[in-house]
């Protein structure tokens, strides 16, 4: 590992891409006294993590629904750094209600406090029809070979597979359990459910994704004299040799070229296809998976369930079994569902998708499914994540590149975590840490 002899804070860290990975790297570097400059091709930051005002619904909605957990350490560190920890509501306890819309059966998964999982021995806390030893099967994920899928690690004939492990895998990996990589589900289990109830409490944003993750970050970075350039698209990276080997020497943007001095660093925090076009020698995941989010404006908020639910203020979460959607997020009078691994569904028209999903929501909320379709908005994220399958994991790129001053960030890089908000933030932190390590600094 080469180290630069100059004061690292004399140079600039050029961060290409202002999604969560780029923002996270900028925040961590600014904390350490570096001067980051971000370049974003769009007119807004956050990438796919953003909120928008939907005129049809007359409500602020998120581009996509995200289930965050209290054990997401990188996410919590990021929010604390930008002073936005108060923008995230954390449930007082971990409760996950489910509804099987085929027969109307309802239950809740309720982990107990402490690390010893005695909750699996309580019928009222676990999946109906499951046995305590069904849950120990998750330990097989820890030793799964690289070619194993989630389904390979469980007895798929057991009720707990269909009612818990499969929907969890689809939600986390955006892939069916029969194709999702087992190795990616294990760190989620280990860092949340494996640490007890306090680490797996559901968390929800108070003012949407932008108001929690993006706007506070931009305000904080501005206060640290960091710069951000919107509508600035990178065209190419020029490389050459320096005293330490190969290095990026120039950034060619749509607005003009910027030289990269020997005091500077570059972080490329863009999607895999964009990274590959800039660095043809780079191996990146070539397949992606779609997520479909559907938002409905109800005539009025449903009655608040006073039972054992995951209500947090106006937000309610329910897992859906036996339908197209996996999770229902209810915020006041807006019911939103997430359909992961939705490549096939995304081929349908928005109206067809809404008509398909609405009866499922009505069933969960005990509403009349025959009533007229309420106002809705369908959002299709065609390349929501890379395909998190065993064969695609081999193409995840490492943080460091063949250029000594160029580093990678993004949820598709080799963080060891799935392509989630937590993974994106962790990748940004890793890129920042690599730069500090290059300068002999503790991270």
ABEGO torsion letter per residue (X at the ends): XBBBABBAAABBBBBBEABAAAAAAAAAAAAAGBBBBBBBABABBGEABBBBBBAAAGBBBBABBBBBBAABAAAAAAAAAAGAAAABBBBABBBBBBBBAAAGBBBBBBBBBEABBAAAABAAABBBGBBAAAAAAAAAAAABBAABBAAAABBAABAAAAAAAAAAAAAAAGBBAAABBAAAAAAAAAABAAAEAAAABBBBBAAEAAAAAAAAAAAAAAAAGBBBBBGBBBABBBBBBBAAEBBBABBBBAAEBBBBBAABBBBBBBBAAAAAAABAABBBBABBBBBBBBBBBBABBBBBBABBBABBEABBBBBBBGBABABBBBBEABBBBBBBGAAAAAABBAAAAAAAAAAAAAAAAGBBAABBBBBBBBBBBABABBBBBAAAAAABBBABBABAABBBBEAABBAGBBBBAAAAAAAAAAAAAAAAAAAGBBX
